[in-house]
Amino acid sequence: MINITFIDHLQQATRVQADVGASLMQAAVDNNMAGVVGECGGFGSCATCVCQVDASWVDRLPPPEAMESAMLESVAADLPNSRLCCQITLNADLAGLTVHLPESQY
């Protein structure tokens, strides 16, 4: 298990424990984090799990693959640190990861 911090649109931080090997989206859904829907179940095809990775963590994540980048280009909140939560697989190196969640995915 590793700790992940989700920061909502009101800047309220919630620290949760998540399983190594799970996706960041699964950790958010399992912990009822508002702002993450994950309609496609983690296949990267709906863009309802967009988050902004905290600036201090951006360079520690592998870059998005082509499909994720294409999905991110289709959303209004596409920022340089935007990622699909479903495309981030949690590992021990991501212990302490901080991500910012939008008010809504719609």
N, C-alpha and C positions, 0 to 999 in steps of 0.2 A: 504494500500500500504506500502511496505517496500523497502528500498534501498539495492541493490546488486551491488557489484563491480566485473566486469569481467576483468581479466588481460590477454591480448593476448600474443602470442609467442614472440613479440617484447618488452614485458613488458610495453605496453601502457594500462593504466587503463581506463575503461569506467564504470561510475556509472549510473545505471538505476533504475527505479521504477518498482516494480512487485506486482501483486495481491497476497494477502494471499490466500492460497488454490491452487494456480497454481503450476505447477512443475518448477523446475529450468530450465529445457529444454525449456519449453514454454516461460519463461522470456527471455531466450537467443534468441530464434527464433523470438519472437515478437519485439525484439530490434536489429535484424539483426546482431547478434554477429557471426563473422566469426569463424570457428572452431567447430561449433555445427551444425550438420545436422539433426539428429532425423528422419532417414528414416522410422522407424517403427511407428512413431507417438506417441511415449511415452510408448510403451508396454515392453520395456526392452529387446527386442529381436534382436537388430542389433548392438549395441555398437558403434553407430555413434554420441554419445553425451557424450563421456568420457571427464571428466575434472579432475583437481587436486584441491582438496579443500585446501585452505590455511592452513598451519600448525596450526595457532591459532584457527581454527574452527573445526578441525578433531574430537576432543573429544566432541564437542557440537552437533554433528549429531548422529542420531541413526545408529547403524552399518548396513552394507548392508545385505539384506536377501540372502538366498542361491542362488536364480536365478541370482541376480545381481553379487554376488561373482563369480559364474560360468562364466558369460559373461565377467567380468573383467579379469579373468584368460586367456581368449582367445585373448586378445589384447596385442600388443607389448609394449604399454606404461603403463602396469599394475604396478603401484607404490603403496606403502602403503596408500597414500592419494587419490588414484584414486576412482572416483565414476561415475556412470551414472547419468547425469543431470536429466533424466526423472524419476528417482527413489527418488529424493529429493523433498518433498512437502514443499513449503514455508509456514512458520508461523511467528508470531510476534517475536518469540525467535531468528529467523534467520535474523532479521534486521541488516544490515551491513555485511552480509556474503560476503566473498571474495573467488573467485575461479579463477584458472588459466586454460586457454584454449590452446589446441595445435594448431599448424599451420594448420593441416589437420587431418581429421579422417581416411584418407585412407593411 
